[in-house]
Amino acid sequence: MAQYCFQRFNQIFLSWRVPVRLVSKPRNAETTFRLAVGLAAVMLLSAVHAAAQEKAFTIEQALSAPFTTELIAAPARGRLAWEANIDGRRNLWFAEPAASGNAYTSRQITHYTEDDGQEINTPEWTPDGASIVYAHGSNAQGDGHPVPNPAAFPKGAQQQIWIAGADGGEPRLLAEGNSPAVSPDGKTVAYTLKGQLWSIHLDDLAAKPQQLLQTRGEVETLRWAPDGAHLGFVSARDDHSFIAVYTVASGAVTYLDPSTDLDGSPVWSPDSKQIAYLRVPPDKNALLFVAHRTALPWSIRVADIATGKGHEIFRASEGQGSAFRETDSLDQLHWTDGDRIVFPWELNGWLHLYAVASSGGAAKELTPGANFEVEHVSLSGDRKTLVFDSNQNDIDRRHVWQISFPSSGAESEARAITSGEGIETQPVVASDGTIAVLRSDLRVPIRPAAVSGSSLVDLAPQTIPSDFPGSKFVAPRQVIFSAADGLEIHGQLFIPAGIAAGERRPALCFFHGGSQRQMLLGWHYMEYYSNAYAMNQYLASLGYIVLSVNYRSGIGYGLNFREALNYGASGASEFNDVMGAGLYLKSRPDVDGARIGSWGGSYGGYLTALALSRASNLFAAGVDMHGVHDWNLELPTFSPNYDPREHAETARVAFESSPMSSVSTWRSPVLLIHGDDDRNVPFAETELLVEALRRQKVEFEELIFPDEIHDFLLRRDWVHAYQASAEFFHRKLAK
């Protein structure tokens, strides 16, 4: 037996090209047997390791499938288009119905080949469905800010307007600028450049860009009248804004019913004679990241183009719903067939859709029911069909619904279009009446699909890599646990396969950013959080139990949850959820309570820093990506009127709500990740924390990306950040 083992292992080791002379001349049978047993153990462990490696996947593979966004329907030919980010290469794709059956043919329109951090923004079809006009080049915070350049182009980066034909040919450069809007006759593109209004003719290859206006403030939200004779826009002027109309024939500008309020979201009537818009009273003392459950009520107004005079057709009631809450759509108001205006309202504490006649009157709820919210809304080109997604009956997912608006008579009841264990979002209606969506599930990221009866037909299945490891992902489980103060908190639990009975694994809490976001039971529809879902799956594949926490001040669970009392800069009440998550993990029999870590980015970095500064006895290590460490540095970024020196009490509470206020009790090691062109969270936030950690000799590591913004534009930077995070947790928790 011993001699057989010796001979067999010699054969195996020779096949592995491992020297065997160390065991080629055993001194006696006992020695030979012990060597054989030892080698058998080594071989068994090697086989287990090899099997694990075969089943595992890399973070590059987990991020390799396209991330899809900007789904748009053409005005003609039933065509659909979208942007796909494949390994950092961002390109436009389109699909059209096949000659027969329910199939679609799809192909790539643009052919950008580099991971260069240059996004594709605001694509728009020409009226004939033949071409797409789009902005190329990232511009993280609008006009007046340099275009981000994380790839370090020697001459810098630009944002430019291009046009690409869907049927082939190279894209054509039109002008420098952004936010293109194609005229209804397809002959002109209006756009903005440095906050001003410009245009260029599409039917003249020799045409030069032309500035149409020089105005105060910033020109935003370009909207052509259906007849093409006028162009509406928002003139943003910091603490107030106007609805303006540019007349093409004369070049004249009319400001509609100007006031001291914030007017926005203009939408044209079908006859091009009126514009409906929102009017929101400003609150100069309001701060982001502080609860706002009520406000001075907002209203909807309609203005006549010929006279410029406006009148109110709806006003929100005082109390709940008086603070305007927008959907995630480009348009907040939708002027339907039959002259009804659809709008969002939180009257019942959840964001629902309502309709009011364009002439005024009582508002009617279109989405009755409880405990769900509407998120993305789109109106068909003929104004007869409204589609939207919500978490109705499935609070941690999204599904699509439809309402029909006949020319006369009442609108239909909301009807579910999709359901099940997938996620369907951002629906649009194609010119042939087909409803298209972006869909995902627990295995495959967000991708375009057409609704066909009760099924979904993927529009570009060929873009999913053959080695994409979706089949190896674990199914996240919905969990509901109690925060430290008893509030009910939702989360998704990723449990690795193959945990043996009695085995206790290291665990991680993940906190999303925002904070007004919600992680789902599958791939997310926003790229930042899609990446985070991939990372959580990757961490689970490495053996960690991962809890993704939908803490208070997030969306999906109603107004009072989102506008949580004393959250953020007004008290950090989310720390109750941080503690609840950590204690929930510690209570699990499959978790090693001494090896619990935390990770997150942006607001999630803030909560990770709170976890480490206030509860290092519970959280043994953390990865803090561009987190907030002192609210008094962060608040001016989003509330320019805020000056801590002039708001002493607010500044005191804000600091006490910050990790810096409790940094003296920080003991756990941390990896800090930040890009130094961050325009959401100042780079100084990380500099401040590094200085404090150095002074008290807390172990920390840094990963800094020069010229990178908040939401990393380079795919390779995401990969680098996630690889560094996994390696850091391995050194601190896995052993």
C-alpha positions in Angstrom: 0.0 0.0 0.0 2.7 2.4 1.0 4.9 1.5 -1.9 1.9 1.9 -4.3 1.2 5.4 -2.9 4.8 6.3 -3.3 4.9 5.1 -7.0 1.5 6.8 -7.8 2.5 10.1 -6.3 5.8 10.0 -8.1 3.8 9.6 -11.4 1.5 12.5 -10.5 4.3 14.8 -9.4 6.2 14.0 -12.6 3.2 14.9 -14.6 3.1 18.3 -12.7 6.8 18.8 -13.5 7.6 18.8 -9.7 11.0 17.3 -8.6 10.5 13.9 -6.9 14.0 13.1 -5.8 13.1 14.2 -2.3 11.0 11.1 -1.9 12.6 8.8 -4.5 14.5 6.7 -1.8 12.4 6.3 1.3 14.4 4.9 4.3 11.6 2.6 5.4 8.0 1.7 4.9 6.8 3.9 7.8 8.5 6.9 6.3 7.1 6.1 2.9 3.6 5.7 4.3 3.8 9.1 6.1 5.1 10.8 3.1 2.3 9.3 1.0 -0.4 10.4 3.5 1.1 13.8 3.6 1.2 14.1 -0.2 -2.3 12.8 -0.4 -3.4 15.6 1.9 -1.5 18.1 -0.3 -3.1 16.7 -3.4 -6.5 16.8 -1.9 -6.1 20.4 -0.9 -4.6 21.2 -4.3 -7.6 19.6 -6.0 -10.0 21.5 -3.8 -8.1 24.7 -4.6 -8.1 23.9 -8.3 -11.8 23.2 -8.2 -12.4 26.5 -6.4 -10.3 28.4 -8.9 -12.2 26.7 -11.8 -15.5 27.9 -10.3 -14.3 31.3 -9.4 -14.2 34.4 -11.6 -12.3 37.6 -11.7 -13.6 41.1 -11.1 -12.8 41.9 -14.7 -15.1 39.1 -15.8 -17.8 40.3 -13.5 -17.6 43.8 -15.0 -17.3 42.6 -18.6 -20.9 42.6 -19.8 -22.2 45.8 -21.3 -23.8 48.4 -19.0 -26.7 49.9 -20.9 -28.3 53.3 -20.6 -30.0 56.0 -22.6 -32.7 53.8 -24.2 -34.6 56.0 -26.7 -37.3 55.3 -29.3 -37.1 56.7 -32.8 -40.1 58.7 -34.1 -40.3 56.3 -37.1 -39.5 52.8 -38.3 -39.9 51.1 -34.8 -36.3 51.7 -34.1 -34.7 51.8 -30.7 -31.2 52.9 -29.6 -29.1 52.9 -26.5 -25.6 53.4 -25.2 -23.5 50.4 -24.2 -20.4 50.6 -22.1 -18.2 47.5 -22.8 -15.0 47.5 -20.7 -14.9 51.3 -20.8 -15.6 51.6 -24.5 -18.8 53.6 -24.8 -20.8 53.3 -28.0 -24.3 53.7 -29.5 -26.2 50.7 -30.7 -29.6 50.4 -32.4 -32.2 47.7 -33.1 -35.1 47.5 -35.5 -37.8 44.9 -36.0 -36.9 42.0 -38.3 -38.8 41.3 -41.4 -40.9 38.7 -39.7 -41.7 37.4 -36.3 -40.9 39.1 -33.0 -37.1 39.2 -33.5 -34.9 42.3 -33.8 -31.7 43.0 -35.7 -29.2 45.1 -33.9 -25.8 46.6 -34.6 -23.3 49.1 -33.3 -23.5 52.6 -34.7 -20.4 54.3 -33.3 -17.0 52.6 -32.9 -15.0 54.2 -30.1 -12.3 51.8 -29.2 -10.6 53.1 -26.0 -11.4 53.1 -22.3 -10.9 56.9 -22.3 -13.5 58.1 -19.9 -15.5 60.0 -22.5 -19.2 59.4 -22.1 -22.0 59.6 -24.6 -24.8 61.9 -23.4 -28.3 62.9 -24.4 -28.7 61.0 -27.7 -31.7 62.0 -29.8 -33.1 60.5 -33.0 -33.8 62.6 -36.1 -37.5 62.6 -37.0 -37.0 60.1 -39.9 -35.3 57.5 -37.6 -32.2 57.5 -39.8 -29.6 59.2 -37.6 -28.8 60.0 -34.0 -27.4 63.3 -32.7 -25.4 63.0 -29.4 -22.9 64.7 -27.2 -19.5 62.9 -26.8 -17.3 63.8 -23.9 -18.0 63.7 -20.2 -19.2 66.8 -18.4 -19.8 65.9 -14.8 -21.3 69.2 -13.6 -22.6 71.1 -16.6 -21.4 74.2 -18.4 -18.6 76.3 -16.8 -16.6 73.4 -15.5 -13.7 71.8 -17.4 -14.4 68.5 -19.1 -13.0 65.7 -17.0 -9.8 64.2 -18.4 -8.9 61.1 -16.4 -7.1 59.6 -19.4 -4.7 62.6 -19.4 -5.2 63.6 -23.1 -2.3 66.1 -23.7 -4.6 68.7 -25.1 -7.4 68.1 -22.6 -10.9 66.7 -23.3 -13.8 68.3 -25.1 -17.6 67.8 -25.2 -18.8 67.8 -28.8 -22.0 67.3 -30.7 -21.9 64.5 -33.3 -24.4 62.9 -35.7 -24.2 59.2 -36.7 -26.3 57.4 -39.3 -27.9 54.2 -38.1 -27.4 52.5 -41.5 -23.6 53.0 -41.6 -21.0 55.6 -42.2 -18.7 57.5 -39.9 -20.1 59.9 -37.3 -19.8 63.6 -38.3 -18.7 66.3 -36.0 -21.2 69.2 -35.8 -19.9 71.5 -33.0 -18.5 71.9 -29.6 -21.3 71.8 -27.0 -23.8 69.6 -25.2 -27.5 68.8 -24.7 -28.5 68.6 -28.4 -32.2 69.0 -29.4 -33.3 68.1 -33.0 -36.0 70.3 -34.5 -39.2 68.6 -35.6 -38.4 69.0 -39.3 -34.9 67.4 -38.7 -33.1 70.4 -40.3 -31.6 72.0 -37.2 -30.0 71.0 -34.0 -30.2 73.4 -31.0 -27.7 72.9 -28.2 -25.9 74.7 -25.4 -22.4 75.9 -25.1 -21.0 77.6 -22.0 -24.5 78.2 -20.8 -25.7 79.9 -24.0 -28.1 78.8 -26.8 -26.6 77.7 -30.2 -27.7 75.9 -33.3 -26.4 74.3 -36.5 -28.1 73.3 -39.7 -28.1 69.5 -40.4 -29.0 69.8 -44.1 -25.9 71.9 -45.0 -22.6 70.1 -44.6 -20.8 73.4 -44.8 -22.9 75.0 -42.1 -21.2 76.7 -39.2 -22.5 76.8 -35.6 -24.5 79.9 -34.8 -25.1 81.5 -31.4 -28.8 82.3 -31.1 -28.7 84.1 -27.7 -26.5 85.8 -25.2 -28.4 85.7 -21.9 -27.8 85.9 -18.2 -27.8 82.6 -16.4 -27.6 79.2 -17.9 -29.7 77.8 -20.7 -31.1 74.4 -19.9 -33.8 71.9 -20.8 -34.3 72.6 -24.5 -37.7 71.7 -25.8 -38.9 72.3 -29.4 -42.6 73.2 -30.0 -44.3 70.4 -32.1 -44.6 72.8 -35.1 -40.9 73.8 -34.9 -41.6 77.5 -34.8 -40.5 78.0 -31.2 -37.9 76.6 -28.9 -38.6 76.6 -25.1 -36.0 76.4 -22.5 -35.2 77.1 -18.8 -33.1 80.1 -18.0 -31.5 79.1 -14.7 -30.3 82.0 -12.5 -29.1 80.4 -9.3 -31.8 81.3 -6.8 -34.6 81.6 -9.4 -35.3 80.5 -13.0 -37.6 81.4 -15.9 -39.3 79.6 -18.7 -38.3 81.3 -21.9 -39.3 80.9 -25.6 -37.1 81.6 -28.6 -39.0 82.4 -31.8 -37.1 81.0 -34.8 -38.4 83.4 -37.4 -37.7 86.6 -35.5 -35.0 85.6 -33.0 -37.0 87.2 -30.2 -37.1 85.8 -26.7 -40.2 85.9 -24.4 -40.0 85.1 -20.7 -43.3 83.4 -19.6 -44.9 84.8 -16.5 -41.5 85.5 -14.8 -41.4 85.4 -11.0 -38.9 85.0 -8.0 -39.6 81.3 -8.0 -37.9 78.3 -9.6 -39.8 77.5 -12.9 -38.8 74.4 -14.7 -39.8 71.2 -16.6 -41.5 72.9 -19.6 -43.8 70.7 -21.8 -45.6 71.9 -24.9 -49.2 71.5 -25.8 -49.9 69.4 -28.9 -51.0 72.6 -30.8 -47.7 74.5 -29.9 -49.7 77.4 -28.4 -49.1 76.7 -24.7 -46.4 75.5 -22.3 -47.1 73.9 -18.9 -44.4 74.1 -16.3 -43.6 73.6 -12.6 -43.3 76.5 -10.2 -41.4 75.7 -7.0 -40.8 78.3 -4.3 -37.1 78.5 -3.4 -35.9 77.8 0.2 -32.6 79.6 0.5 -32.0 78.0 3.9 -32.6 74.4 2.7 -29.6 72.1 2.9 -29.1 68.8 1.1 -28.7 65.8 3.4 -31.2 67.3 5.9 -34.8 66.1 6.0 -37.4 68.1 4.1 -40.8 66.5 4.6 -42.8 69.7 3.9 -42.2 73.0 2.1 -44.0 75.9 0.6 -46.4 74.2 -1.8 -45.4 73.9 -5.5 -47.7 74.4 -8.4 -48.3 73.7 -12.1 -48.9 76.6 -14.4 -49.8 77.0 -18.1 -48.7 80.0 -20.1 -49.9 81.3 -23.5 -47.1 81.7 -26.0 -48.7 84.6 -27.8 -49.1 86.8 -24.7 -46.6 85.3 -22.3 -49.2 85.3 -19.6 -49.6 82.3 -17.2 -52.1 80.9 -14.8 -52.2 78.2 -12.2 -54.0 74.9 -12.9 -52.9 73.0 -9.9 -51.3 73.6 -6.4 -50.1 71.0 -4.0 -51.8 71.0 -0.6 -49.9 72.0 2.5 -48.3 69.3 4.6 -47.3 65.9 3.1 -46.5 66.3 -0.6 -46.0 70.0 -0.4 -42.2 69.6 -1.1 -41.9 68.7 -4.8 -40.3 65.3 -5.4 -39.3 64.5 -9.0 -39.2 61.2 -10.8 -35.9 60.0 -12.4 -37.3 61.0 -15.9 -36.0 63.9 -18.0 -39.6 65.3 -18.1 -41.6 65.7 -14.9 -44.8 66.9 -16.7 -46.4 64.9 -19.6 -49.1 66.6 -21.7 -51.2 63.6 -23.0 -53.8 63.2 -25.7 -57.1 64.5 -24.4 -55.3 67.6 -22.8 -54.4 66.1 -19.5 -51.2 66.8 -17.7 -49.6 63.9 -15.8 -47.3 64.7 -12.9 -45.7 63.1 -9.8 -46.9 63.9 -6.2 -46.2 62.4 -2.8 -49.7 63.3 -1.4 -50.0 59.8 0.3 -46.3 59.7 1.4 -45.3 57.6 -1.7 -44.4 59.0 -5.1 -47.4 58.4 -7.4 -48.7 59.7 -10.7 -51.7 62.1 -10.9 -53.4 63.9 -13.8 -55.1 67.3 -14.1 -56.9 68.8 -17.1 -54.8 71.5 -18.8 -57.6 73.9 -18.1 -57.3 73.2 -14.3 -59.5 71.3 -11.8 -59.1 68.5 -9.3 -56.2 66.1 -9.7 -56.9 62.4 -10.2 -54.6 59.7 -8.9 -53.5 57.3 -11.7 -51.6 54.8 -9.6 -53.7 54.0 -6.6 -52.4 51.6 -4.0 -50.0 51.6 -1.1 -46.4 51.1 -0.3 -44.8 51.6 -3.7 -43.2 54.4 -5.7 -43.1 55.4 -9.4 -39.6 56.1 -10.7 -39.1 56.5 -14.5 -42.0 57.8 -16.7 -42.2 58.1 -20.5 -45.0 59.3 -22.9 -45.3 57.8 -26.4 -44.8 60.1 -29.4 -48.6 60.1 -30.1 -49.2 61.1 -26.5 -51.7 58.2 -26.0 -49.6 55.8 -24.0 -47.8 56.4 -20.7 -45.3 53.8 -19.4 -43.5 53.8 -16.1 -41.7 51.5 -13.7 -42.4 51.1 -10.0 -41.8 48.7 -7.1 -45.5 47.9 -6.7 -46.0 44.5 -5.2 -42.3 43.9 -5.3 -40.6 46.5 -3.2 -37.0 45.5 -3.9 -37.3 45.2 -7.6 -38.8 47.3 -10.5 -41.5 46.3 -13.0 -43.2 48.2 -15.9 -46.8 49.5 -16.1 -48.9 51.2 -18.8 -51.7 53.7 -18.8 -53.6 54.6 -22.1 -55.0 58.1 -22.8 -57.7 58.1 -25.5 -58.5 61.4 -27.2 -61.8 61.5 -25.5 -63.0 59.7 -22.4 -61.2 58.6 -19.2 -57.7 57.1 -19.2 -57.3 53.4 -18.6 -56.3 51.9 -15.3 -52.6 51.2 -14.8 -51.8 47.8 -16.2 -48.8 45.6 -15.3 -46.6 44.9 -18.4 -43.9 42.9 -16.7 -43.5 40.9 -13.5 -41.5 38.1 -12.0 -38.0 37.9 -10.5 -36.3 40.2 -13.0 -35.9 44.0 -12.9 -37.5 46.1 -15.7 -37.0 49.8 -15.8 -36.9 53.0 -17.9 -39.6 51.9 -20.4 -40.2 53.7 -23.8 -42.8 53.3 -26.5 -41.5 52.7 -30.0 -43.2 54.3 -33.0 -44.8 51.0 -33.9 -46.3 50.7 -30.4 -43.9 48.2 -29.0 -42.9 48.8 -25.4 -39.1 48.5 -24.8 -37.4 48.4 -21.4 -34.0 48.0 -19.8 -34.0 44.7 -18.0 -31.7 42.8 -15.6 -31.9 39.9 -13.2 -29.6 38.4 -10.6 -27.2 37.0 -13.3 -27.1 39.3 -16.3 -26.7 43.1 -16.1 -29.1 45.7 -17.4 -29.8 45.4 -21.2 -32.3 46.5 -23.8 -35.3 44.3 -24.5 -38.7 44.5 -26.2 -42.0 43.4 -24.6 -43.6 40.7 -26.7 -46.8 39.4 -25.1 -45.8 38.1 -21.7 -42.1 37.7 -22.7 -39.1 39.9 -23.1 -36.9 39.7 -26.2 -33.3 40.9 -25.7 -32.3 43.3 -28.5 -28.6 42.5 -28.5 -27.8 39.2 -26.8 -24.6 38.9 -28.8 -22.9 41.6 -26.7 -22.8 39.4 -23.6 -19.3 37.8 -23.4 -19.1 34.0 -23.7 -17.1 33.8 -20.5 -19.4 36.1 -18.5 -19.7 34.4 -15.1 -23.4 35.0 -14.5 -24.1 31.4 -13.9 -21.6 31.4 -11.0 -23.4 34.2 -9.1 -25.3 33.5 -5.9 -28.9 34.6 -5.6 -29.1 37.6 -3.2 -31.8 37.0 -0.5 -34.1 39.7 0.7 -33.5 40.2 4.5 -35.3 42.6 6.9 -33.6 43.4 10.1 -34.0 45.9 12.9 -31.8 49.0 13.2 -30.4 49.9 16.6 -33.4 52.1 17.3 -35.9 49.5 16.0 -36.6 50.8 12.5 -37.2 48.1 9.9 -34.4 48.0 7.3 -34.2 46.0 4.0 -31.1 44.5 2.6 -29.8 41.9 0.2 -27.7 39.0 1.6 -25.1 37.3 -0.6 -24.2 33.9 0.9 -21.3 32.0 -0.7 -21.9 28.5 -1.9 -20.4 25.6 -0.1 -20.4 26.8 3.5 -20.0 23.7 5.7 -22.1 23.1 8.8 -20.6 25.0 11.7 -18.3 27.0 9.5 -18.0 30.7 10.3 -17.0 33.1 7.5 -15.8 36.7 7.4 -18.6 39.1 6.5 -19.0 42.6 5.0 -21.6 45.3 5.2 -22.0 47.3 1.9 -23.5 50.7 2.1 -24.6 52.3 -1.2 -24.1 56.0 -2.1 -26.6 58.7 -2.7 -28.1 58.5 -0.2 -31.3 58.6 -2.1 -30.7 55.2 -3.8 -31.9 51.7 -3.4 -30.0 48.5 -4.0 -32.1 45.7 -5.6 -32.4 41.9 -5.8 -30.3 41.9 -9.0 -28.2 44.1 -11.2 -28.8 47.8 -10.8 -29.9 50.2 -13.5 -27.3 52.9 -12.5 -23.7 52.2 -13.5 -22.1 53.1 -10.2 -24.4 50.6 -8.3 -24.2 48.0 -11.1 -20.5 48.0 -10.5 -21.1 47.6 -6.8 -23.4 44.6 -7.4 -20.6 43.0 -9.4 -18.2 43.6 -6.5 -20.6 42.1 -4.0 -20.9 39.0 -6.2 -17.1 38.9 -6.5 -16.7 39.2 -2.7 -19.2 36.4 -2.2 -17.2 34.2 -4.7 -14.1 34.8 -2.5 -16.0 33.4 0.5 -17.4 36.5 2.2 -20.9 36.8 3.4 -22.1 40.2 2.2 -25.0 42.3 3.4 -26.0 45.2 1.1 -27.9 47.6 3.3 -30.8 49.9 2.2 -30.4 52.3 5.1 -32.8 55.1 6.0 -32.7 58.2 3.7 -32.7 55.9 0.7 -35.6 55.6 -1.9 -38.2 52.9 -2.4 -39.8 52.9 1.0 -41.7 56.2 1.0 -41.3 59.8 1.9 -40.8 59.4 5.7 -38.1 56.8 5.2 -36.3 58.9 2.6 -36.6 62.1 4.5 -35.6 60.4 7.7 -35.5 62.5 10.9 -32.1 63.6 11.9 -30.3 61.9 9.0 -27.1 63.0 7.4 -25.7 66.3 8.5 -28.6 66.8 10.9 -27.8 63.9 13.2 -26.4 60.8 11.3 -29.4 58.7 12.3 -28.4 56.2 9.7 -25.7 55.0 12.1 -28.5 53.1 13.8 -28.8 51.1 10.6 -25.0 50.6 10.4 -25.1 49.1 13.9 -28.1 47.1 13.2 -26.5 45.6 10.1 -23.3 44.8 11.9 -25.1 43.2 14.8 -27.3 41.2 12.5 -24.3 39.7 10.8 -22.6 39.0 14.2 -25.7 37.1 15.3 -25.6 34.7 12.4 -24.1 31.3 13.1 -22.2 31.3 9.8 -20.4 34.6 10.5 -17.2 35.0 12.5 -18.1 38.1 14.6 -14.4 39.1 14.9 -14.1 39.4 11.1 -16.8 41.8 10.1 -15.8 44.6 7.7 -17.6 47.5 5.9 -17.3 49.0 2.5 -19.0 51.7 0.4 -18.6 54.7 -1.8 -19.7 58.3 -1.5 -22.5 58.3 1.1 -21.5 54.7 1.6 -18.0 55.8 2.3 -19.4 58.2 4.9 -21.2 55.4 6.6 -18.2 53.1 6.5 -16.1 55.9 8.1 -18.8 56.3 10.8 -18.7 52.5 11.4 -15.0 52.5 11.9 -14.8 55.7 13.9 -17.7 54.9 16.2 -17.6 51.0 16.3 -14.1 49.7 15.6 -14.9 47.0 18.2 -17.6 45.6 15.7 -16.1 46.6 12.3 -12.6 45.2 12.0 -11.7 46.8 8.7 -13.1 49.0 6.0 -12.8 50.4 2.5 -13.9 54.0 2.2 -14.3 55.2 -1.3 -14.6 59.1 -1.6 -16.5 59.3 1.6 -17.7 62.4 3.5 -15.7 62.9 6.7 -16.8 66.4 7.7 -20.2 67.7 6.6 -19.1 71.3 6.8 -16.7 70.6 3.9 -19.4 68.8 1.9 -22.5 71.0 2.3 -21.2 74.0 0.3 -20.7 71.7 -2.7 -24.5 71.3 -3.1 -25.7 74.4 -1.1 -23.5 77.3 -2.1 -25.2 79.7 0.3 -24.0 77.6 3.3 -21.2 79.1 5.3 -20.4 77.3 8.6 -19.2 80.6 10.1 -22.7 82.1 9.6 -24.6 79.0 10.8 -22.9 78.1 14.1 -25.6 75.7 15.4 -26.1 74.0 12.1 -22.3 73.7 11.7 -22.0 72.2 15.2 -24.6 69.5 14.5 -23.1 68.8 11.1 -19.6 68.2 12.6 -21.1 66.0 15.4 -22.8 64.0 12.6 -19.4 63.5 10.8 -16.8 60.7 11.3 -14.2 63.4 12.2 -16.1 64.1 15.4 -15.4 60.6 16.6 -12.1 59.9 14.9 -10.3 59.6 18.2 -12.0 56.2 18.8 -11.1 54.9 15.3 -8.9 51.8 15.6 -9.6 49.6 12.6 -7.5 49.6 9.4 -9.0 51.3 6.4 -8.3 51.6 2.7 -9.1 55.1 1.4 -9.9 55.5 -2.4 -10.4 58.9 -4.0 -10.0 60.7 -7.4 -8.6 64.1 -7.0 -11.0 65.7 -9.6 -14.0 64.7 -7.5 -16.7 67.3 -8.0 -19.2 65.7 -5.6 -17.1 65.0 -2.5 -14.1 67.4 -2.2 -10.7 65.6 -2.3 -10.0 67.6 0.9 -12.4 65.2 2.8 -9.8 62.4 2.4 -6.9 64.7 3.0 -8.5 65.7 6.3 -9.0 62.2 7.4 -5.5 61.0 6.5 -4.0 63.7 8.6 -6.1 62.7 11.6 -5.4 59.0 11.2 -1.7 59.7 11.0 -1.7 61.7 14.2 -3.2 58.8 16.2 -1.3 56.1 14.4 -4.3 54.3 12.9 -3.3 51.9 10.1 -4.5 53.2 6.7 -3.7 52.7 3.0 -4.4 55.0 0.1 -5.4 54.5 -3.6 -5.5 57.9 -5.4 -6.6 58.3 -9.0 -5.2 61.6 -10.5 -7.8 63.5 -12.6 -10.5 61.0 -11.9 -14.0 62.3 -10.9 -16.4 61.0 -8.3 -18.1 58.3 -10.5 -14.9 56.9 -12.0 -15.0 57.3 -15.7 -12.3 54.8 -16.6 -13.3 51.1 -16.3 -9.7 50.2 -15.4 -10.0 52.5 -12.4 -13.0 50.6 -11.2 -11.2 47.3 -11.7 -8.1 48.6 -9.9 -10.2 50.0 -7.0 -12.1 46.7 -6.6 -9.0 44.5 -6.8 -7.3 46.6 -4.2 -10.3 46.4 -2.0 -10.5 42.6 -2.2 -6.8 42.3 -1.5 -7.1 44.6 1.4 -9.9 42.6 3.0 -8.0 39.4 2.3 -5.1 40.7 4.4 -7.3 42.1 7.2 -10.2 39.7 7.4 -9.7 36.4 5.5 -6.9 35.0 7.6 
